[in-house]
Amino acid sequence: MNKHHHPALLLALLCASCSTSQPSSLVPDTPSSAPDYFCTWNIQGYIASYPDTSDSMREQMTEENIFGTGRYQNWIDFFPAIRSDLFFVMDDSWDIPRDMNGRWDNPYYGTMELSEDRFPSFKGDPATRLKALVDSVTAKGWKGLGGWVCAQEAENLTGIAPQDYWAKRLDDANEAGFAYWKVDWGTNERNPQWREMLTRLGKEHAPELYIEHAMGPDFVQFSDAYRTYDVENIIAQSVTIQRVAEILPYSAKGDAKGIINCEDEPYIAAGLGCAIGIMRHPFAGNLPDGRQDFAFPPVGHNYKECLDELTRAVRWHRIAEPFGADGDFHADSLELTDSWEYRERESWRSERKPGDIVPGSAPARVSRHMPLPEVGDTTSTRPFVLASAYPGGAVAVAAIGRALGREYVTKEVPVTIEGKDWHAPVGVFGRFESLTIRFPEAPKGRNLKVYAQDLAGDVPVDITAEVVIDVNCMTVSGETIEKVGLMCATEGDQSDPGLVIKVL
């Protein structure tokens, strides 16, 4: 049993769940169509023990590592509970010859054809090879296959106009059913005209393909997906919230979806209607060479000991899918400042030195399509509080912990949010002293039943007796949020609660 469970309350909730009127799971069985994914970059780094250069990390992008059965292989079997909701995104070097692993002066960057020597089992022309790999990945239960894209044309393929170059690669992707392009650095990384051209061609030649951009917040205007980009995990919460807040003033234009991907911050994603790009992986502990894993150090918010939060947030997207930037948001004028006292091997940034103070600031509250949450705590250690009203009617609220000194602080505070519909699902992420939902009017009818369910599980419980309904407000205690939101916690997992509440 998880250390946070209170046995008496848990027994009462489980007994209540045995009622014959209990609804079925509040989480649909059908995977979402959200552009959530798992990216291989950090597993490539982990098994290479993060060398001084990235060359050895690129060497790890091979068929054997993805499908093999060795100690650090079989990546294809990661995340069994949610991989039907995720694209499997191959990072740097899936399209480069196996002996070409340097970043600089590498004429193959931008090739966008599955490497024949890295993936020797997949034969035929480029589209045929790619389709065979797509089929192998989806046969393992993933939603689809994607790949990292260098923002340039390969230097060894000259004499082709850029539009013709990318049209051919998009045609191959379309024929193969390739699902996601993660467009990163390269000679055109900050060139909006080039990135916009790629998106336009994608709509013409591969209309089902997600093309993700990065490097400039205003790029979200023409993007189907826009990534907030790499962060140091010791300070990731404040930095990621700040980056999302910088994007929200922009609106997607034309037929662009404008979905923000806030990478490996699943509860921020749930609270702000964003997509998730999972960078952590199940290989916990030190690197194979015995050194500490500096991408996911075992301090602060210990990401690789918090896999359940991924399950909860990804399954929330079955209820309420991410939605595009449209300028409808509020950001608190007050900022909260985090800081982490750095020690050896706690960041991938080489300039960090022991004793450095790593700062990060972000608005104390951010909301989308609804007013800012009310937080009944004014201390400097209160959490970031995020809330969103999703287009389908669902509402989510997230209390995000803080990096303070050398601790990840999850202070429980009272929060009030505005609701519109008593019967719409409410996603609750994080720890609270209490959560009050204030509706425009009192509920109609007298026989309300309130159910809640750990988003990592499939059984709702009746919490009617645990909530207080006062005219037009419903209040749920922090104790109930924690007990239900961790009912299906994996032994030893350190994730904060994540649950859905539904009034029937």
N, C-alpha and C positions, 0 to 999 in steps of 0.2 A: 504494500500500500504506500502511495506517495506520502512523504513526510508531512505534507500540508493538510491531508485529509483529517477531518474531525469525525471519528467513528459514529457517534450518535446521530449527527445530522445526515451523514452519508447513508446510514441505515434507514432513516426516515424517508429520505429522497428515493432510495431504491424501492422501499415498500410502496411509496406513492406511485412509482412507475409501473407497478403491477396492476393498476386499475384497468378494468376492462375497457374504459373509454379512452385509454391512452392512444394518441395518434402514432402513426408510423414515424420513421426518422424524419427529423426536420431538415436534414441535408439530402438533397436529391441523389439518386444513384448515378445519374447521367453526368459524365465529366463536363466541366465548363468549356466554353470556347475561348476563354481568356488567353492572351498570349504570354502565359507563364512558362518558364523554362528552367532547366538545369544546364549550367555551363561547365565545361571540363577544365578550365584554366587552372584552378587551384588543386585539382586532383593531379594534373600534370606536374605542377610544382611540388606537391607533396611527395610523390613517388621518386622525383628527382632530387629530393632533399633541398629544394630551393637553392640552386648554385648561385655563384656570383653574377653570372650572366644567364639570360633566358634560353640559351642554346639547348641545354639539357632538358629543359621543360618542353621545348618543341619536339625533341626526340621521342617523347612519350606519346605523342598523338599517333597511335597505331591501331590497326585491327586487333592485334593480340591483346592490347590493354583494354580495349572496349569489350571484347567478347571472350577473352581467355579466362582461365580458371586459376591463375596463379595468385599469390598472396595479395598483390595490390592491383589485380586485374578485375575483370567482370564488372566494369562500370555500368554496363547495360542493365544490371539487376539492382541498381540503386533505387531507393524510394518506392518500394512496391505498393504502398498504400495510396500514393498520389501520382504515380507516373503516367496514368491514363489522362491526367490533366496537364501534363508537362511536355514541352518539346525538349528533345535531347539535342543540345547545341554543342557541336565540336568547336573547340577554340583553335587558336593559332596553329597552322601548318598542316591541316587536313588536305590541302591542295598543293603541297610543296614536296618535291622529291625528298626521300628519307635522309639523304646525306646533306641536305641544305637547311641548316637550322639557325644560321646567323640572321639577325634582324637587319643589319646594315649591308648594303651592296648585294642584296639578294634579289636577283632579277625575276624570281618566280612569284613574288608577292603580288596578289591580285589575279592569279591564274584561274581560280574558281572551277577547277576540274579535279575530281577525286583522284588523289595520288595513287598510281598503280602499284608502287612498291610499298607504300604504307598500308594499302588495302588490297593485297594480292588476290583475294578470293573473288573480287568483284571485277568481272571482265566486260569487254565491249567498248562501245564509244562512250564519251563522257556522260551523256544523258542516261544510257543504259546502266553504266556502273553506278551512277548516283541513285537511280531508281532501285537497283538491287539492294543498296545499303538502306534506303528508306524503308523498303519492305522488311528487311531484317530487323530494323529498329522498331517499327510498329508491331511486328510479330511478337516482340517482347513486352508489348503493352504500352509503349509510349504513344503520345498523341501524334508525334511527328518528329522529323529530323530537321536540324538547322545547322548553320556554320558561321564561323567568324569570317569577316570580309575585310581585307586591307583596302583602304580608300584610295586605290590607284589601279591603273592598268599595268599588267606585268611588263617589265622592261624588255624581256626577251621575246615578246610578241608585238613587234613593231609594224607600222604601216596600216593599222586599223583605226578608223575614226572611233572616238570614244562611244558615241551612240551605238554604232554597229557592234563594237566590242561587248558592251553590256547587254544589248538586245539579244545576242547569241547566248550569253550565259543565263539570262532570264528565261529564254526559251527552253534551255536545258533544265533549269530548275522547275519550270512549269510542267514539262514532260515527265520529270522524275517525281513530282509531288513533294519537292523540297519545300519546307514550310517557313523557314526563318533565316534572315540574313542579319547578322549582328555586325554592322558597319562601324569600324573602329578607326585606328590611326592610319596614316599614309599621307602621300603628298597632297591629297585633297581633303584632309581631315577637317579643316576649318573653312572649306570652300562651300558656301551655301548653294551656289549655282550648280556645282557638280552634284551635291547631295540631292538637290531638288530634281535635277535631271534623272538621277537614278530612281527616285521615287516615281516620277512620271512614266519612265520606261517600264517600271515594275507594274504599274496599273495597266499598261497596255499589253505586256507580254506574259506576266505571271500574276494575275489579279488576286489569287489566293495567298500569295507570298507576303509575309510580314517583313518589311524592311525597317530595321531599327537604326536610328541615328543617335549621335552624341555630339559633344564639343561646343555647342552653343544653344542656350535656352530657347532662343527664338526659332531654332530649327524644328521645334515641336509643331509649328504652324503647318508644315508640309509633311510631317512624319505620321506614319501609322503607329509607331512606337518610338519613344525617345528615352534614352538611358541616362540616369543621373550620374553615372560613371564611378570609377574606383574610389574607395574610401579606406582609411585605416580603421580596422574594427574596434580598436580601443576607444575611438571617439566617433563612431559611425552614426549614432542616433542623431545628434545635433547637426552634424554636417549634412546628412541625408535630408532631414526636415528642411534645412535652409535651402538646399538645392531644389527641392520640390517647390518651396515657396517662391523661388526665383522664376520658376517655369509657369506657375499658375496664372500670372497676369496675361499670358498669351492665349490665343484661341486657335484651334485647328481650323484650317481653311479648306474650302472645297470638299473633296471626298476624303481628305486625310482623317484618320481616326484620332490622332493626337493623344494616344495613351502613354502615360508616364510610367516607365519602369524604374522602380527605386531599388533595384537589385536585391541584395540579401537581407532586407529589412521587412519581413512579412507583416508585422503588426502595423508598421507605418503604411504599408501598401493597403491593408484592410481599412485603416482609419482615414485614408485620403484617396480611395478609389483608384489606386495604382496597380500595375502589374508587378510580378515578382520574378527576379532573375536569380535563382539559387546558385551561390558560389561555394558554399560549404559542402561537405561530403561526409560519409559515414566513417572514414578512417580517422579515429580519434587518437589522442596522445602525441608523443614526440615523432619527429620525422624518422624515416628508416635509418638515417645515420646517427640517430640518438639525440640530435639537437632539438630545441623547442621549435614548434611550428609557429613562425612569426606572422603568418597570415591569419591564423586563428589561435592566438595565445590563450592559455588556460587561465585567464584573468578577466575581471570585469564581466561583461556579458559573454559568457563562454559559449560561443556559437555552436561548436560541434557537440556540446552537451545539451543543446536546445533544438533538437530535431523535431519535436512535437509541434513547436510553433509553426513550422513550415506546413505540416499536415493541416493544422487548424486554419491557417490563412488561405491556403490553396483550396481547401474544401469550402470555405466561405464564398469563394468565387463561383461555386455551383449555385449559390443562392443569389449573389449580387456580383455581377461582373464589372471589372474596371471600366471607367468611362473617360472620355477625352477631355483635354483642357479646353475650357470654354469661357474663361475669364470670370466665372461665377464662384467667388471664394472670398474668405475673410482671413486675414493674418493679424495676429495681435501686434500692437505697436511695442509691447514690452518683450524683450528678448531674455531668455535664460542662457547662461554661459556655463558650459561644461569645461572640464580640464582634466587631463590625465597625466600623472607623474610617471614618465616613461622609465622603464628599466630594460635591461638587455633582451633583445629578440622579442619585442612586443609589437613590432611594425615592420612591414616590408619596405618602408622608406629608409634608404641607407644613410641619410643625413641625421637620423635620430641618434641622440647620445643619452646614456643613462643620466637621469636628473633633469632632462628636458621636460618642460610643461607643455603638453599638446592641447591647444584650446579648440573650442567649437561653440558657436552661438547660433540660436534659431528662435523664431517666434515662440512664445510660451504656449500659444494656442493657434491652431489653423483649422479652418472648416471649409467645406465645399457644399454648395447648394443648400446651406442652412446657416443659422446664426452661430457665432462662436459658443462653445460650451462655457458654462459657468463653473468656476472652480473655487471651492470653499477653503482655499488655503493660499496665503500670500507669501509663504516663506521661500527662500532661495533654493530649497531642495525639493520643491514640488515637481511632479513629472510634467513633461510635455503632454498636452491633451489635444487630440485630433478627433474630428468628427466629420462625417459626410452623409448626405442623403443621396442614395443611388437612384438613377433614373427609373428603375422598376418599383420604387417605393421603400425598399429596405434602407435601414439606417445603421451606421457603424460608429462606434466610439472606441478610442484606444488611448490608454495611459502608458506613455513610453518612459522607461527608466532613464536615469542620468548617469553619466560618467563623472564622478566627483572624487578627485584625489587619486585613490587607487581602489575605489569601490564602484560597483554598479548599484545605484540606489533606486529602489522601487518603493517610494513612499506612497502610502494609501491615503487618498484625499476624497472628499465628497465632490461629485460632479453632477451637474444638471444639464441635460440637452433637450432640444425641442423635437417633438415628434409630430407627425401629421396624421398618421393612421394607427389606431390602437392595434390593428391586426397585422401590420407589416412586421417582417422579421427585424430583429435588432441584434447586430453582432457586437459583442463586448470583448475587448482584448486588453489584457493587463490586469493590474490589481487596483482596487478602489476601496475607499472607506464605505461609500455608498454610491449608487447610481440612481438618479431620478430622471424620469422621462416625462416631460410636461407636454400635454396635448392641447389642441385648441378648445376642446370641450370634454365633458365627462363621457364615459363610455355609454353606449346604448345597450340596454339589457342588464340583467342582474346576475346571470350565471356564468360569469367569466372564469375561464380556466387559464392559468399561466404555466407554460411549459418551458423548459430550458434543456439544452443538450450540449455536452462537450463536443466541439466541432471535430475532435479526433475520433469520436465514437458514433454509434448509430442508434442509441436508445435515449429518447427524451424522458425527462422526469417532471412530475407535477410539482411546481414550486408555489402554487397558489397560496398556501398557508405561510409561505416565507416572504411574501411581498406585501407592501402596504399600498392600497389604492385610496387616495384622498381627492375626491372630486375629479379633477382632470390630470392628476399626477400619479404615477406609479413609481415606487421606490423599491429597489432591490439592494439588500445588504452586501457589503464586501465579502462577508463570510460565505453567503450563498454563491456569489460569483466565483469565489475561489474553489469551493468544494465541487460545484457542478463543472466549472471550467477546467478542472484537473481530474475528473472522474476516470478518464481513460488514459491518464498519463503513463508513459513508459517508465518502468523502474529506473530510477536514477536520473531521469531527464529533468533539466532545470528550467524548462520553459514557463513563462507566465501563463495564467489561464486564458482560454479562448472559448467562447460559447455563443450560442444563438438563443435568443428568447423570443417566444411566440405566444401571443394572446389569442385564445380561441373562444 
